[in-house]
């Protein structure tokens, strides 16, 4: 797909010949390596196609290339690769690590309502394949009136930051950001392989060379399940910043942001290794108000809410996908009370038909938008119920929903 865009838009690369559609081993040396001479290492440096040597693969390869050409350019959404990756994760593994990626239209709505300036600084501490990062990019681009090479570099090198503990997910996030403006080159993206629960303002995430090569061999989703990690210490993936080009990658310095936008993992406390739970308790032992929230059978999303509180500017905002149990579980009560005393909820979006905003999950979820600052006694937030599943929302409907939220919020009138 990326090659098709580059070949079409630049005229620098030949289109894939139909005689090569069913020859996957020819794709990289004959076509993709031409792009590597220029840049785009995260997309083309890994020779996946070259390993598809079985004689039965040719027909499938031909179907894939034809499908991509049929989709291009008007029917390609901003995380089609992430959708594929997510759908091949076994369901039982997804349940354990709570790897449920955000629906694209839901991500677009969150970004559209919560980003108010093309200069906003944004962080997704559990970015997965980059759905919310790309939604943020699109919202900023719309506010800027379009993207230039200078703005593209500003967005991906300074304004938009993504972290994920899974190297392949972070790789996809870098790819998806690059896909937003493939003709504008950049050597750095603010995407890293990292456990973001350890981040504090002032942290510097180091560069990491060849982290993705290591990750393809050894990083597994079920490494995060106690007792199932089998990789030897020297095989474990190194953490660090994802590198785009051949040049030395800069470190990512964590600074306060205008917006934390996220669909945090919902992993149940019982599925976290005991040693890791102790690490979490230590990481959130200060300030004292955060430490007091850590009690009982707390699921992972509570730690991410506290992380967001740690990294937001004094006037910052929060936009997130959360399971409804976050507001009903006894263990979450101290966390919710903490936030209700320090944040003003501006809107809650709930599904009246399909109750989830993540892909392939039966969990009941909401979209939550809030800003820092205690609400006054007369404050009323917007409650929006949607009958149509987010997978069926058109771009116009996303805009209509966003406009409805903004209009009602301005009038301080609830919306159902």
C-alpha positions as CSV (number, residue, x, y, z in Angstrom):
1,X,0.0,0.0,0.0
2,X,2.8,2.4,1.0
3,X,4.7,1.6,-2.2
4,X,1.6,2.2,-4.3
5,X,1.2,5.6,-2.8
6,X,4.8,6.5,-3.3
7,X,4.9,5.2,-6.9
8,X,1.6,7.1,-7.8
9,X,2.4,10.4,-6.1
10,X,6.2,10.8,-6.8
11,X,6.6,9.1,-10.2
12,X,10.0,8.0,-8.8
13,X,9.2,4.3,-8.6
14,X,7.7,1.9,-11.2
15,X,4.3,0.4,-10.5
16,X,4.3,-3.3,-9.7
17,X,4.1,-5.2,-12.9
18,X,1.1,-7.6,-13.1
19,X,3.5,-10.4,-14.0
20,X,5.0,-10.0,-10.5
21,X,1.8,-10.0,-8.5
22,X,2.1,-13.7,-7.7
23,X,5.9,-13.6,-7.1
24,X,6.2,-12.3,-3.5
25,X,10.0,-13.0,-3.4
26,X,10.5,-10.5,-6.2
27,X,8.7,-7.6,-4.5
28,X,11.5,-6.5,-2.1
29,X,14.5,-6.7,-4.4
30,X,12.7,-5.4,-7.5
31,X,10.6,-2.7,-6.0
32,X,10.8,-2.1,-2.2
33,X,14.6,-1.8,-2.1
34,X,14.3,1.2,-4.5
35,X,12.5,3.0,-1.7
36,X,15.1,1.9,0.9
37,X,17.7,3.8,-1.1
38,X,15.8,6.9,-0.1
39,X,14.3,6.3,3.3
40,X,11.3,4.6,5.0
41,X,13.2,1.9,6.9
42,X,10.3,1.0,9.3
43,X,8.1,0.1,6.3
44,X,10.5,-1.6,3.9
45,X,13.5,-2.9,5.8
46,X,11.9,-6.1,6.8
47,X,11.8,-8.8,4.1
48,X,8.6,-10.5,5.0
49,X,7.6,-11.2,1.4
50,X,11.0,-12.8,0.7
51,X,10.2,-15.6,3.1
52,X,6.9,-16.5,1.3
53,X,8.4,-19.2,-0.8
54,X,5.8,-22.0,-0.8
55,X,4.4,-22.6,-4.3
56,X,0.8,-22.1,-3.0
57,X,1.6,-18.5,-1.8
58,X,1.6,-17.0,-5.3
59,X,-2.2,-17.0,-5.7
60,X,-2.7,-15.3,-2.3
61,X,0.0,-12.8,-3.1
62,X,-1.7,-11.8,-6.3
63,X,-5.0,-11.4,-4.5
64,X,-3.3,-9.1,-1.9
65,X,-1.7,-6.9,-4.5
66,X,-4.9,-6.6,-6.5
67,X,-6.9,-5.8,-3.4
68,X,-4.5,-3.0,-2.4
69,X,-4.6,-1.5,-5.9
70,X,-8.4,-1.7,-5.7
71,X,-8.5,0.1,-2.4
72,X,-6.0,2.9,-3.4
73,X,-6.4,5.8,-3.2
74,X,-9.9,6.5,-2.0
75,X,-10.8,3.6,0.2
76,X,-7.8,3.3,2.5
77,X,-8.4,4.2,6.1
78,X,-5.7,5.3,8.5
79,X,-5.1,2.0,10.3
80,X,-5.9,-0.9,7.9
81,X,-2.6,-2.6,8.8
82,X,-3.5,-2.3,12.5
83,X,-6.8,-3.9,11.9
84,X,-5.2,-6.9,10.2
85,X,-2.6,-7.2,13.1
86,X,-5.3,-7.0,15.7
87,X,-7.5,-9.6,14.0
88,X,-4.7,-12.2,13.9
89,X,-4.1,-11.9,17.6
90,X,-5.7,-15.0,19.2
91,X,-8.8,-14.1,21.2
92,X,-7.6,-15.8,24.3
93,X,-4.3,-13.8,24.2
94,X,-6.2,-10.6,23.6
95,X,-8.3,-11.2,26.7
96,X,-5.2,-11.7,28.8
97,X,-3.3,-8.6,27.7
98,X,-6.4,-6.5,27.0
99,X,-5.2,-5.8,23.5
100,X,-8.3,-4.2,22.1
101,X,-7.5,-1.5,19.5
102,X,-9.7,1.6,19.2
103,X,-12.3,1.8,16.5
104,X,-11.1,4.4,13.9
105,X,-14.3,6.5,13.9
106,X,-14.4,6.6,17.7
107,X,-10.8,7.7,17.7
108,X,-11.6,10.5,15.2
109,X,-14.5,11.7,17.4
110,X,-12.3,11.8,20.5
111,X,-9.6,13.8,18.7
112,X,-12.0,16.1,16.9
113,X,-13.7,17.1,20.2
114,X,-10.6,17.3,22.4
115,X,-8.0,19.0,20.1
116,X,-8.5,22.7,19.9
117,X,-5.2,24.0,18.3
118,X,-2.8,22.8,15.6
119,X,-0.1,23.4,18.2
120,X,-1.5,21.1,20.9
121,X,1.0,18.7,22.4
122,X,-0.5,15.2,22.6
123,X,0.5,11.9,24.2
124,X,-1.0,8.4,23.9
125,X,0.8,6.2,26.5
126,X,-0.6,3.0,25.1
127,X,-0.7,3.8,21.4
128,X,-1.0,0.3,19.9
129,X,-0.9,0.6,16.1
130,X,-1.4,4.4,16.3
131,X,-5.1,4.8,15.7
132,X,-5.4,7.7,18.2
133,X,-2.1,9.2,17.1
134,X,-3.3,9.4,13.5
135,X,-6.7,10.7,14.6
136,X,-4.8,13.4,16.4
137,X,-2.7,14.1,13.4
138,X,-5.8,14.5,11.2
139,X,-7.5,16.8,13.7
140,X,-4.4,19.0,13.9
141,X,-4.1,19.1,10.2
142,X,-7.7,20.2,9.8
143,X,-7.2,23.0,12.3
144,X,-4.1,24.1,10.5
145,X,-5.9,24.2,7.1
146,X,-3.7,21.4,5.6
147,X,-0.3,19.9,6.0
148,X,3.0,21.3,4.7
149,X,6.4,19.6,5.0
150,X,7.2,21.9,7.9
151,X,3.9,21.1,9.7
152,X,4.4,17.4,9.1
153,X,7.7,17.5,10.9
154,X,6.2,19.6,13.7
155,X,3.5,17.1,14.2
156,X,5.5,13.9,14.2
157,X,8.8,15.2,15.6
158,X,7.5,17.5,18.4
159,X,3.8,17.5,18.9
160,X,2.5,13.9,18.9
161,X,4.0,11.3,21.2
162,X,3.2,7.6,21.3
163,X,4.4,4.8,23.6
164,X,3.6,1.1,23.5
165,X,5.2,-1.9,25.3
166,X,4.8,-4.1,22.2
167,X,7.5,-3.3,19.7
168,X,5.5,-4.4,16.7
169,X,2.6,-2.1,17.7
170,X,5.0,0.9,18.1
171,X,6.4,0.0,14.6
172,X,2.9,0.1,13.1
173,X,2.3,3.5,14.8
174,X,5.4,4.9,13.2
175,X,4.3,3.5,9.8
176,X,0.8,4.9,10.2
177,X,2.0,8.4,11.1
178,X,4.4,8.3,8.1
179,X,1.5,7.3,5.8
180,X,-0.3,10.6,6.6
181,X,2.2,12.5,4.4
182,X,4.4,9.9,2.7
183,X,6.0,12.5,0.5
184,X,7.3,14.6,3.4
185,X,10.4,13.1,4.9
186,X,11.4,13.0,8.5
187,X,14.2,11.2,10.3
188,X,12.5,11.2,13.8
189,X,9.1,10.3,15.2
190,X,8.1,10.6,18.8
191,X,7.1,6.9,19.0
192,X,8.9,4.6,21.3
193,X,8.8,1.0,22.7
194,X,8.4,1.7,26.4
195,X,6.4,0.8,29.5
196,X,4.9,4.2,29.9
197,X,3.8,3.6,33.5
198,X,7.4,4.5,34.5
199,X,7.3,7.9,32.8
200,X,7.5,11.2,34.7
201,X,8.0,14.7,33.4
202,X,11.7,15.1,32.5
203,X,12.2,11.4,31.6
204,X,14.3,10.9,28.5
205,X,13.5,7.8,26.4
206,X,16.7,6.6,24.9
207,X,17.2,5.7,21.2
208,X,17.1,2.0,20.4
209,X,18.9,0.6,17.4
210,X,17.5,-2.6,15.8
211,X,14.8,-2.8,18.4
212,X,12.3,-4.0,15.8
213,X,14.5,-6.7,14.4
214,X,14.9,-8.1,17.9
215,X,11.2,-7.7,18.6
216,X,10.1,-9.7,15.5
217,X,12.0,-12.7,16.9
218,X,11.3,-12.6,20.6
219,X,8.5,-10.2,21.6
220,X,5.3,-12.1,22.2
221,X,2.0,-10.8,23.5
222,X,1.8,-13.6,26.1
223,X,5.2,-12.6,27.5
224,X,3.2,-10.4,29.8
225,X,1.5,-13.4,31.5
226,X,3.3,-14.6,34.6
227,X,5.0,-17.9,34.1
228,X,4.8,-17.9,30.3
229,X,7.8,-15.8,29.4
230,X,10.3,-18.1,27.9
231,X,12.7,-15.8,26.0
232,X,16.3,-15.8,27.3
233,X,17.5,-12.5,28.8
234,X,19.8,-11.7,25.8
235,X,16.8,-12.3,23.4
236,X,14.5,-9.8,25.0
237,X,13.6,-6.7,23.0
238,X,15.4,-3.5,23.8
239,X,13.2,-0.5,24.5
240,X,13.6,2.9,23.0
241,X,12.7,5.3,20.2
242,X,11.5,3.9,16.9
243,X,13.9,5.0,14.1
244,X,12.6,6.1,10.7
245,X,15.7,6.8,8.6
246,X,19.3,5.8,8.5
247,X,20.3,8.7,10.8
248,X,20.8,8.7,14.6
249,X,17.5,9.0,16.4
250,X,17.1,11.7,19.0
251,X,15.9,10.9,22.5
252,X,12.3,11.7,23.4
253,X,12.1,14.0,26.4
254,X,8.8,13.7,28.3
255,X,7.2,17.1,28.9
256,X,3.7,18.2,30.1
257,X,1.2,17.8,27.3
258,X,-2.1,19.6,26.4
259,X,-3.9,16.3,25.9
260,X,-3.6,12.7,26.9
261,X,-5.7,10.6,24.5
262,X,-5.7,6.9,25.1
263,X,-7.5,3.5,25.1
264,X,-5.5,2.1,28.0
265,X,-5.1,-1.7,28.6
266,X,-7.9,-3.1,30.9
267,X,-5.9,-6.0,32.2
268,X,-7.3,-7.4,35.4
269,X,-5.1,-7.2,38.4
270,X,-5.1,-11.0,38.7
271,X,-3.4,-11.3,35.3
272,X,-0.5,-9.1,36.2
273,X,2.7,-10.7,37.6
274,X,3.1,-10.1,41.3
275,X,6.5,-8.5,40.7
276,X,5.1,-6.1,38.2
277,X,2.3,-5.1,40.6
278,X,4.9,-4.3,43.1
279,X,6.7,-2.1,40.5
280,X,3.4,-0.3,39.8
281,X,2.8,0.4,43.4
282,X,6.3,1.8,43.7
283,X,6.0,4.0,40.5
284,X,2.7,5.5,41.9
285,X,3.8,5.8,45.5
286,X,4.0,9.6,45.0
287,X,2.3,12.0,45.2
288,X,0.5,10.8,48.3
289,X,-2.9,11.3,46.6
290,X,-1.9,8.9,43.8
291,X,-0.7,6.3,46.3
292,X,-4.0,6.4,48.2
293,X,-5.8,5.4,44.9
294,X,-3.8,2.1,44.7
295,X,-5.9,-0.4,46.7
296,X,-7.9,-3.5,46.2
297,X,-8.2,-5.5,43.0
298,X,-7.4,-2.6,40.7
299,X,-7.3,-3.1,36.9
300,X,-4.6,-1.6,34.7
301,X,-6.6,1.4,33.4
302,X,-6.6,3.0,36.8
303,X,-2.8,3.3,36.6
304,X,-3.0,4.9,33.2
305,X,-5.5,7.5,34.5
306,X,-3.0,8.4,37.2
307,X,-0.3,8.5,34.6
308,X,-2.3,11.0,32.6
309,X,-2.7,13.1,35.6
310,X,1.0,13.1,36.1
311,X,1.8,14.2,32.6
312,X,-0.9,16.8,31.8
313,X,-0.4,20.5,31.9
314,X,-2.3,22.4,34.6
315,X,-5.0,23.3,32.0
316,X,-4.7,20.0,30.1
317,X,-7.4,17.6,28.9
318,X,-8.1,13.9,29.0
319,X,-9.8,11.9,26.2
320,X,-10.1,8.2,26.6
321,X,-11.9,4.9,26.0
322,X,-12.8,3.2,29.3
323,X,-14.8,0.2,30.3
324,X,-18.0,1.0,32.2
325,X,-16.7,-1.1,35.1
326,X,-14.2,1.7,35.8
327,X,-17.1,3.6,37.3
328,X,-18.8,0.8,39.1
329,X,-16.0,-1.4,40.5
330,X,-15.3,-0.9,44.2
331,X,-11.6,-0.9,43.8
332,X,-11.9,2.1,41.4
333,X,-13.8,4.3,43.8
334,X,-10.7,6.2,45.3
335,X,-9.4,6.9,41.7
336,X,-12.8,8.2,40.5
337,X,-13.2,10.3,43.6
338,X,-9.7,11.7,43.0
339,X,-10.6,12.7,39.5
340,X,-14.0,14.1,40.2
341,X,-12.4,16.4,42.7
342,X,-9.8,17.7,40.2
343,X,-11.4,17.4,36.7
344,X,-14.4,18.7,35.0
345,X,-16.2,16.1,32.9
346,X,-17.2,17.7,29.6
347,X,-18.8,14.8,27.8
348,X,-19.5,11.1,27.9
349,X,-20.5,9.1,24.8
350,X,-22.2,5.8,25.3
351,X,-23.3,3.2,22.8
352,X,-27.0,2.4,22.9
353,X,-26.6,-0.3,20.2
354,X,-23.1,-1.7,20.2
355,X,-21.7,-0.7,23.6
356,X,-18.0,-0.9,22.7
357,X,-15.6,1.5,21.0
358,X,-12.8,-1.0,20.7
359,X,-12.4,-3.6,18.0
360,X,-13.6,-7.2,18.7
361,X,-14.6,-6.9,22.3
362,X,-17.8,-7.5,24.1
363,X,-16.9,-5.1,26.9
364,X,-19.3,-2.2,27.6
365,X,-17.2,1.0,27.1
366,X,-17.7,4.8,27.0
367,X,-15.8,7.7,25.6
368,X,-14.8,10.1,28.3
369,X,-13.7,13.8,27.8
370,X,-12.6,15.9,30.7
371,X,-10.4,18.9,31.5
372,X,-8.3,19.7,34.5
373,X,-10.0,22.0,37.0
374,X,-12.7,21.4,39.6
375,X,-16.3,21.9,38.2
376,X,-18.5,24.6,39.8
377,X,-21.7,23.6,41.5
378,X,-23.8,24.4,38.4
379,X,-21.8,22.5,35.9
380,X,-23.6,20.0,33.6
381,X,-21.8,17.7,31.2
382,X,-23.0,16.4,27.8
383,X,-24.3,12.8,27.7
384,X,-24.5,11.5,24.2
385,X,-26.1,8.2,23.4
386,X,-25.5,6.7,19.9
387,X,-27.7,4.0,18.4
388,X,-25.5,3.3,15.4
389,X,-22.3,1.3,16.0
390,X,-19.1,3.3,15.5
391,X,-18.0,1.0,12.7
392,X,-20.9,2.4,10.7
393,X,-20.2,6.1,11.3
394,X,-19.3,8.1,8.2
395,X,-16.9,11.1,8.3
396,X,-19.9,13.4,8.1
397,X,-21.6,11.7,11.0
398,X,-18.4,12.0,13.1
399,X,-18.5,15.7,12.5
400,X,-22.2,15.9,13.3
401,X,-21.6,14.1,16.6
402,X,-18.6,16.4,17.5
403,X,-20.7,19.5,16.6
404,X,-23.6,18.3,18.7
405,X,-21.3,17.8,21.7
406,X,-19.7,21.2,21.3
407,X,-23.0,23.0,20.8
408,X,-24.6,21.4,23.9
409,X,-21.4,21.9,26.0
410,X,-21.5,25.6,25.2
411,X,-25.1,25.8,26.3
412,X,-24.4,23.6,29.4
413,X,-27.4,21.5,28.4
414,X,-27.3,17.6,28.6
415,X,-27.8,15.8,25.4
416,X,-29.3,12.3,25.2
